[in-house]
Amino acid sequence: MSIDMPTGLDRPGILDGIRVLDFTAMMSGPYCTRLMADLGAEVIKVEPPEGDHIRLRPPLRDGRSAYFAQLNAGKSSIALDLKQPAARKLIYELVLQCDVLVENYRPGVMQRLALDYETLAKLNPKLVYCSISGFGQEGSWSGRSAYAPVLHATSGYDMTNLDYQEGNAERPLKNGIFIADVLGGSTAFGAIQAALFRTLKTGQGDYVDVSLLDAMVGMLVYECQEAQFPAERRRPLYRPTQASDGFLLVAPVSQNNFEALARGVGHPEWISDSRFATSSAREHHWSELMNLLDDWAASRTAAECEAILTRAGVPCSQYRTIRETMALPPIQERGVFEEINDGAGPLRIPNPAFRFAHSAANVRNKVPALGEDGPRLLQSLLGLSPQAIAALRESKVLRGAEERTVAVAK
């Protein structure tokens, strides 16, 4: 089926009209709320006076973090000292005009600030309130500090990955990719949409408790079952095949894939070879098959191998850097990257991985400076005068990089 997928931001967003209070920092929460902004939601990032720590993380350009930009594009920023009662009063007033609140503080923090679900749901019963934490909001581990690498270790992911190295590594491998944060943020995004659907049907909001540990364990689909019912032998692993100038990954998953592989590399006799003729036989002789692939690829470049096998219909790919991947035809053709300007110049940021036929799902061209939208939001949403906003600045309730008030719109 072919569907014309229009591009551009002139289309409506599915979440147009939805307003989100975003009490998130670092990665998991901001990842979730940026997806909501991509769909048209008005996301108000509530930051402490010092701002989200990611604002200081490299890569930096003219003092602005491109890392922060990717996680927070499309949002507005208001910086409040939530330890002050006047700041919390502003939040209570904003909650009345919001549909969703997302926070990823350590459990108990929002309750100590009197900004917990029970308190805010009394003000706005339609509020969808999502808490993202390492181990969930209750239980003996709920108060533990948890960052993605800790959760990778706790969940069994790191030891599973070590076991898959087949003895080639003596200790768990380092990992700079924060899988738990992206996975947890994506899970929260989906759960919030489900809760919003409930609100649409019933008029009642809901509370969403997302555990990053739960998300990691849920990702280990085969491993959870194999832990309960140990397999007779290790399942075949698709290891790198050595070409003359690098590596490629060849994955003959099905019988058809394998037969296409045998013909593609010029060895149709493999199809009737008793070692490889069936899936079960290949599992027993997997290393032999992989070694034969190494022999075939040794005199060819990885690109040549990929081209030959792709023509034959074999799932495969040469190993690429992210820089190389960003230039691939499918990335360009699908418009994966959106160019925006964060104030330090243009940069490309990935759009959501999903597309709609009739709605926009794109990164928005706005990356807020710390607190830059505070005066505008307080004026437009709460009706505060420039004088009242100036008083909030004077008392240091309202902070921000741009210390100015806004004129009343006529």
C-alpha positions, -999 to +999 in steps of 0.1 A: +000+000+000+014+034-010+003+064+011+014+099+002+031+112+034+031+149+033+060+168+048+063+202+066+050+218+097+019+234+080-001+203+090-018+200+124-002+180+151-021+152+169-013+169+202-021+204+192-039+221+221-023+198+247-003+216+273+024+199+293+042+209+324+077+194+321+096+189+354+122+167+338+160+169+334+189+149+320+176+124+294+146+100+301+120+127+309+132+152+283+132+125+256+095+118+264+084+154+264+103+163+233+083+136+214+051+153+227+064+187+214+071+171+180+034+162+178+023+197+186+020+198+224+029+230+241+056+218+265+066+242+294+099+231+308+101+241+345+137+244+354+155+252+386+174+285+387+206+267+376+188+250+348+189+214+335+224+200+339+224+189+302+227+225+293+263+223+302+271+190+284+292+189+252+291+192+223+290+230+230+288+258+205+290+294+217+280+281+251+250+262+239+247+224+242+237+205+210+230+176+233+204+197+252+190+210+219+182+175+207+164+166+239+145+199+244+137+213+209+102+227+207+098+235+243+094+267+263+114+273+295+104+289+328+129+289+357+115+289+392+128+284+426+104+258+438+116+260+473+097+293+476+059+291+483+053+318+457+068+296+430+046+267+440+016+289+439+024+298+403+026+260+395-008+255+411-023+281+388-005+267+357-018+232+365-053+244+360-045+251+324-024+220+317-034+185+305-002+166+314+026+168+340+058+148+336+086+146+362+117+125+367+129+136+401+138+109+426+106+096+443+095+118+471+109+151+458+076+162+442+057+152+474+081+173+495+074+203+472+037+197+476+035+191+438+026+154+439-002+138+420-026+137+449-022+174+455-024+185+419-053+161+409-075+178+434-069+211+415-073+195+381-090+160+381-083+157+343-046+159+348-024+131+334+006+129+358+036+108+348+065+100+371+096+084+356+121+069+380+148+042+381+129+017+402+093+029+405+076+051+430+072+025+458+091-004+472+124-008+491+145+004+461+124+034+452+147+059+468+178+046+451+197+069+428+196+055+393+212+065+361+212+045+328+245+027+333+234+016+368+202+003+354+220-016+326+240-034+353+210-040+376+186-053+349+209-081+337+215-064+303+252-060+309+259-095+321+238-109+292+258-089+267+290-102+283+278-137+280+270-132+244+307-123+238+315-160+241+344-156+265+362-129+246+357-103+274+368-107+310+345-080+325+312-063+315+316-041+285+315-003+287+285+013+271+281+051+264+246+047+249+219+053+275+195+026+265+175+028+297+168+065+293+156+063+257+136+032+263+120+046+295+113+079+278+096+061+249+076+040+273+064+070+292+054+087+259+032+058+249+017+054+284+008+091+285-011+089+252-031+059+266-039+080+297-050+109+276-073+086+256-088+075+290-093+112+299-111+117+265-134+088+272-141+094+309-132+130+317-108+117+344-070+119+345-046+092+357-013+086+373+015+069+353+044+053+372+072+044+348+102+024+360+133+024+339+143-010+354+110-024+343+115-011+308+150-027+307+137-061+319+109-060+294+133-054+266+151-087+275+124-108+259+143-140+250+166-137+281+137-136+306+123-168+292+156-186+288+164-177+325+133-196+335+136-224+310+173-229+301+179-238+264+196-270+254+223-249+237+231-213+230+211-198+201+232-188+171+247-153+172+252-132+142+288-122+146+308-098+124+320-112+091+356-101+083+359-084+049+392-070+034+386-035+048+362-039+076+332-059+088+297-067+079+268-084+096+251-112+077+218-125+092+204-156+074+175-159+097+151-181+077+157-211+055+150-189+024+176-164+037+202-192+040+195-206+006+198-171-009+231-167+010+245-200-004+236-190-040+247-154-035+282-163-024+285-189-052+282-220-030+248-236-038+262-269-026+258-256+010+220-260+006+224-298+005+254-300+029+242-321+059+258-295+082+237-267+069+207-282+052+182-275+081+179-248+107+187-273+135+218-286+116+231-250+111+227-243+148+251-272+155+276-261+129+271-224+132+308-215+137+317-235+106+292-216+085+305-182+099+341-192+091+331-201+055+316-166+053+348-151+065+367-170+038+343-157+011+345-121+023+382-119+029+390-109-007+362-084-010+355-051+006+326-048+030+307-026+005+311-053-022+299-080+001+269-059+011+260-052-025+263-089-036+243-102-007+216-075-009+211-084-046+207-120-035+181-110-009+202-118+021+197-095+052+230-078+058+249-046+064+284-033+066+292-017+100+289+020+097+296+050+120+267+072+129+282+099+107+280+075+077+245+064+086+233+100+087+242+103+050+224+071+039+196+072+012+168+060+035+178+086+061+177+113+035+146+101+017+125+098+049+136+132+061+149+117+093+168+149+102+153+183+107+176+213+106+169+239+133+189+268+149+194+268+186+209+303+187+245+291+181+239+281+145+222+253+125+222+217+136+204+186+125+182+167+149+163+134+143+126+135+139+104+109+156+108+074+141+071+074+132+052+093+105+015+101+101-004+105+068-024+135+080-005+150+110+028+166+117+055+147+136+086+169+133+112+186+155+102+222+162+126+250+155+129+264+190+154+256+217+148+278+248+174+296+267+171+291+305+139+308+317+134+328+285+097+322+282+088+327+319+075+363+316+055+355+285+039+324+300+030+341+332+015+370+313-004+350+287-016+321+308-020+336+342-026+372+333+002+386+354+012+422+348+047+434+340+049+448+375+040+415+391+065+397+370+092+422+379+084+416+416+088+378+411+122+385+396+131+408+424+123+382+450+142+356+429+111+334+426+114+337+388+148+333+373+163+332+338+190+342+315+170+370+301+162+394+330+135+414+315+097+418+316+074+417+286+051+445+275+014+438+278+001+427+243-024+450+229 
